[in-house]
Amino acid sequence: MVDGYDCYQNAMAERINGILKQDFLLHQCKTLQILKVLVAQ
């Protein structure tokens, strides 16, 4: 969620969440550390 009432900010946040879900939830990571490394890349 974002501050204020700018609908475009919310759309950007939702897009980022969608990308993370599509790319990183296809395979389960064994540890949180591995997931953090993948997101950083």
C-alpha positions, 0 to 999 in steps of 0.5 A: 500500500502507498501513501496518499490518493494517487491511483498510479502509485497503487498500480505500480505497487500492484505490478511489482507484487505481480512480477514477484509472485509470477517469477519467484513463486513458481519454485519454492525456495528452501530458505529465505536467504536464497529468496532474498538473493533472487529478488536482489538479482 
